[in-house]
Amino acid sequence: MIYVYLEAHELGFKKNCFETITYALDLAKHTQEEVIGICLSHIDSNMFTQAENFGLKKIIQLYNPGFSNFDAQLFSKIIAHKIKTEQANIVFSNTVQGKYLAPRVAMLNHYSFLNNIIGLPENLVFKKNVYSGKAIQMCKPLNTNWVIAIASNSYHITEQKVSCNISVENIDIDLSKIKCISSEKTSDTISLVDAEIVVAGGRGLKGPENWGIIEELAKILGAATACSRPVADLHWRPHHEHVGQTGIQINPNLYIAIGISGAIQHLAGVNRSKHIVVINIDPEAPFVKACDYAVIGDCFQVVPKLIDAIKQVKK
Ligand SMILES: Cc1cc2nc3c(=O)[nH]c(=O)nc-3n(C[C@H](O)[C@H](O)[C@H](O)COP(=O)(O)OP(=O)(O)OC[C@H]3O[C@@H](n4cnc5c(N)ncnc54)[C@H](O)[C@@H]3O)c2cc1C
C-alpha cells in the first residue's frame, strides 16, 4: 500500500499533491499496490472533486478538532502510527510541510528516507537531485518500508476521473505541546515557494523606485516577486524575497529574471525552474547561457512592452 500525504490550503489541495498522486499511481502500476491519500485537514467538496479528477480513489481523513493548525511533531506522530499499522510506504512532496514531516515520519518508524526524488525508481533505485540540481544520485532504500519526498515540479500531473471514497478516522490523542493563540495574515501576495510563476529583479533595476515594472508584470501574470541577494542586502526589497544558495530555493513553472546576471549562487536557487526567461542588457551575462529564452535589451524598455503585449493577449 502506498500513502500520499495531502496538504491543503485555502483553495483546496496544494498543486504539489496532484504531482505526488500521479507519481504514486504510476509507481503502484508496477507494484500493483493500492494508493490512498492521507489528510489531516478538513476536506471540502472542492477538494473531493480535485481528488476525483486526479485519480485518487480513496482518502483517509485523520480527524481531531485540534488539527486545525499544522504541528510537525503531532502530525508526524499520527502519520507514522497510521502507516506503521498498515506496513505502508508514503510519498510526500517537498513543500514546507513535507520537509518537516517526511524525515520525522521515517525516523519514528525506522523507515528509509529519500528526499528530492525526481523520477520513478527502477528496481527500487530512486533518482535523487543533489548539489542544488547539479548532480543526480541513485539511491536504494535498504529497509523494507520507505518514506520519499518528491522534488516540486519534477513529475508530470495526469488528470484521470475516478470516484473517490473518503473515510474519516477520529484520532484521540494528547494534543500538541504548543497552542496557537491567533494567526494574522501579513500579506496577500502569492507565496514564493508555491508560486507557478515568479518574476525576479536584480541590481540591473538600479534602485527600489523602479520596482513598479516588476510588480506590474507579476500582477498581470499572477506571479510572486523575488530578487537577487544584493537587492535584499541593499534593502531595495525584503529579505524573504531573496532567492539563491543563501536564500529561498524555488522551482516554479516559469521564472522570469530581470536585470540579474545569473551568478552561480543565484542559479543554485532557481535552476530547477521548468522554464527560465531572462531579460538582460548584456548578451554575455551567465544567465543568458543558463536560460531557455533570453531577451537582450534594456529592461526599462522591454518590460513595459511585455506588459502591454500580455494585456493585449488577455483582452
Ligand atoms: C557565499 C555567497 C552566497 C551568495 N548567495 C546568493 C544568493 O543566494 N542569491 C543571489 O542572488 N546571490 C547570491 N550571492 C551573490 C552573487 O554572487 C551575485 O553577486 C549576485 O547574484 C548578483 O546579483 P545581481 O545579478 O542582481 O547583480 P549584478 O551581478 O550586478 O548583475 C546585474 C545584471 O543586470 C544587468 N543589467 C544592468 N542594467 C540592465 C538593464 N537596464 N536592463 C537589463 N539588464 C540590465 C547586467 O547586465 C547584469 O547582468 C552570493 C555570493 C556569495 C559569495
The ligand as an SDF file (V2000), in Angstrom:
LIG
                    3D

 53 58  0  0  0  0  0  0  0  0999 V2000
   28.6280   32.9110   -0.3520 C   0  0  0  0  0  0  0  0  0  0  0  0
   27.7670   33.6620   -1.3070 C   0  0  0  0  0  0  0  0  0  0  0  0
   26.4200   33.3870   -1.3380 C   0  0  0  0  0  0  0  0  0  0  0  0
   25.5960   34.0800   -2.2160 C   0  0  0  0  0  0  0  0  0  0  0  0
   24.2490   33.7800   -2.2510 N   0  0  0  0  0  0  0  0  0  0  0  0
   23.4690   34.4010   -3.1670 C   0  0  0  0  0  0  0  0  0  0  0  0
   22.0900   34.0800   -3.2730 C   0  0  0  0  0  0  0  0  0  0  0  0
   21.5520   33.2360   -2.5290 O   0  0  0  0  0  0  0  0  0  0  0  0
   21.3550   34.7230   -4.2140 N   0  0  0  0  0  0  0  0  0  0  0  0
   21.8920   35.6630   -5.0760 C   0  0  0  0  0  0  0  0  0  0  0  0
   21.1650   36.2100   -5.9110 O   0  0  0  0  0  0  0  0  0  0  0  0
   23.1920   35.9900   -4.9680 N   0  0  0  0  0  0  0  0  0  0  0  0
   23.9880   35.3980   -4.0410 C   0  0  0  0  0  0  0  0  0  0  0  0
   25.2990   35.7780   -3.9420 N   0  0  0  0  0  0  0  0  0  0  0  0
   25.7570   36.9060   -4.7490 C   0  0  0  0  0  0  0  0  0  0  0  0
   26.1030   36.5300   -6.1900 C   0  0  0  0  0  0  0  0  0  0  0  0
   27.4430   36.0560   -6.2590 O   0  0  0  0  0  0  0  0  0  0  0  0
   25.9640   37.7320   -7.1320 C   0  0  0  0  0  0  0  0  0  0  0  0
   26.7890   38.7630   -6.6640 O   0  0  0  0  0  0  0  0  0  0  0  0
   24.5350   38.2590   -7.2090 C   0  0  0  0  0  0  0  0  0  0  0  0
   23.6360   37.2110   -7.5260 O   0  0  0  0  0  0  0  0  0  0  0  0
   24.4490   39.3200   -8.2800 C   0  0  0  0  0  0  0  0  0  0  0  0
   23.1960   39.9300   -8.2070 O   0  0  0  0  0  0  0  0  0  0  0  0
   22.5790   40.6380   -9.4960 P   0  0  0  0  0  0  0  0  0  0  0  0
   22.5920   39.6930  -10.6290 O   0  0  0  0  0  0  0  0  0  0  0  0
   21.2960   41.2650   -9.0870 O   0  0  0  0  0  0  0  0  0  0  0  0
   23.5860   41.8720   -9.7450 O   0  0  0  0  0  0  0  0  0  0  0  0
   24.7340   42.0630  -10.7990 P   0  0  0  0  0  0  0  0  0  0  0  0
   25.7470   40.9830  -10.7640 O   0  0  0  0  0  0  0  0  0  0  0  0
   25.2290   43.4600  -10.5950 O   0  0  0  0  0  0  0  0  0  0  0  0
   24.0170   41.9500  -12.2130 O   0  0  0  0  0  0  0  0  0  0  0  0
   23.1290   42.8940  -12.7190 C   0  0  0  0  0  0  0  0  0  0  0  0
   22.7230   42.4360  -14.1130 C   0  0  0  0  0  0  0  0  0  0  0  0
   21.7760   43.3520  -14.6270 O   0  0  0  0  0  0  0  0  0  0  0  0
   22.0800   43.5820  -15.9930 C   0  0  0  0  0  0  0  0  0  0  0  0
   21.5530   44.8950  -16.3300 N   0  0  0  0  0  0  0  0  0  0  0  0
   22.0530   46.1130  -15.9940 C   0  0  0  0  0  0  0  0  0  0  0  0
   21.2580   47.0890  -16.4540 N   0  0  0  0  0  0  0  0  0  0  0  0
   20.2420   46.4870  -17.1040 C   0  0  0  0  0  0  0  0  0  0  0  0
   19.1200   46.9630  -17.7910 C   0  0  0  0  0  0  0  0  0  0  0  0
   18.8310   48.2670  -17.8950 N   0  0  0  0  0  0  0  0  0  0  0  0
   18.2810   46.0530  -18.3450 N   0  0  0  0  0  0  0  0  0  0  0  0
   18.5100   44.7360  -18.2560 C   0  0  0  0  0  0  0  0  0  0  0  0
   19.5820   44.2240  -17.6060 N   0  0  0  0  0  0  0  0  0  0  0  0
   20.4260   45.0910  -17.0420 C   0  0  0  0  0  0  0  0  0  0  0  0
   23.5710   43.4720  -16.0940 C   0  0  0  0  0  0  0  0  0  0  0  0
   23.9640   43.1550  -17.4230 O   0  0  0  0  0  0  0  0  0  0  0  0
   23.8700   42.3620  -15.1080 C   0  0  0  0  0  0  0  0  0  0  0  0
   23.8750   41.1030  -15.7630 O   0  0  0  0  0  0  0  0  0  0  0  0
   26.1360   35.0840   -3.0720 C   0  0  0  0  0  0  0  0  0  0  0  0
   27.5110   35.3390   -3.0320 C   0  0  0  0  0  0  0  0  0  0  0  0
   28.3100   34.6410   -2.1600 C   0  0  0  0  0  0  0  0  0  0  0  0
   29.7880   34.9430   -2.1450 C   0  0  0  0  0  0  0  0  0  0  0  0
  1  2  1  0
  2  3  1  0
  2 52  2  0
  3  4  2  0
  4  5  1  0
  4 50  1  0
  5  6  2  0
  6  7  1  0
  6 13  1  0
  7  8  2  0
  7  9  1  0
  9 10  1  0
 10 11  2  0
 10 12  1  0
 12 13  2  0
 13 14  1  0
 14 15  1  0
 14 50  1  0
 15 16  1  0
 16 17  1  0
 16 18  1  0
 18 19  1  0
 18 20  1  0
 20 21  1  0
 20 22  1  0
 22 23  1  0
 23 24  1  0
 24 25  2  0
 24 26  1  0
 24 27  1  0
 27 28  1  0
 28 29  2  0
 28 30  1  0
 28 31  1  0
 31 32  1  0
 32 33  1  0
 33 34  1  0
 33 48  1  0
 34 35  1  0
 35 36  1  0
 35 46  1  0
 36 37  1  0
 36 45  1  0
 37 38  2  0
 38 39  1  0
 39 40  1  0
 39 45  2  0
 40 41  1  0
 40 42  2  0
 42 43  1  0
 43 44  2  0
 44 45  1  0
 46 47  1  0
 46 48  1  0
 48 49  1  0
 50 51  2  0
 51 52  1  0
 52 53  1  0
M  END
$$$$
